[in-house]
Amino acid sequence: MLKEQNLKTNRMEQKENTGALFKNDFKKTEKQPDYKGFCMIKGEKMEISAWLNESKDGKKYMGLQFS
């Protein structure tokens, strides 16, 4: 999956302080992210993983991890 996403994001011009997320069609467990993608921060290309979550009071949000 990551290889497929690399192909998608490599076709896009990566500008500073921008990124893109793509739905993870290969998700099999809750530990795997719902979305994956890349961003460019301070000249460094970073991977983004995002999970769809719901707070205790029912508000939906995305939890993010950068690596």
N, C-alpha and C positions, 0 to 999 in steps of 0.2 A: 504494500500500500504506500509506504513512504516513497518508494521509487516512482510510483505513478504520480504522487503529489509533487515530487521533485520535477518531473517533466512539465507539469502544469505551471508551477511557479517559475521554472527556468525560462518559460516563454514570456513571462511578465517582467517589465523593468522594475527592479526593487529599489524604491526610493527611501531615503533616510526617514526614520520614524513612521514607517508604514508597514503593513503586513496583510496577510490574507489567510482565512481559515476555510477548510473544505470538510464537508461531512465525511466521517469515517464509516464508509460502507462495509468495512471488514470487522467492525466491533463485535466481539463474541462474549465479553464479560464486562461487568460494571466497572472494573478497574481500568479498562481501556477507555481512552477519551472518545467523546462524541464527535469532536472536530479536531483536525490537525492542520498545521500550516507553518508558515515562516514569516519572520519580520526582520527588519534591518534597524538595529539600534546602535548608535555610535560607530557606524561602519562595520558592525559585526552581524552576520546573518545568524539568526537564532530560530530554533524550532519552537512552535507554540502548540500546546495541547490544551483542549478545553472540554470541560464536563458540564452538562446541563444539570442544575441542582434546584432544590426548592428549600427555602428557609422554614423554620418552625412555624412562622406565621403565614406560610403559604405563598410568599413572594418567590418568583422564579428568577434565577441568576445563573451566570456562567462562572465556574471556577477555572482559573488559568494557571498554567505552569510553563515557564520559559526555560529552555535548556540549550 
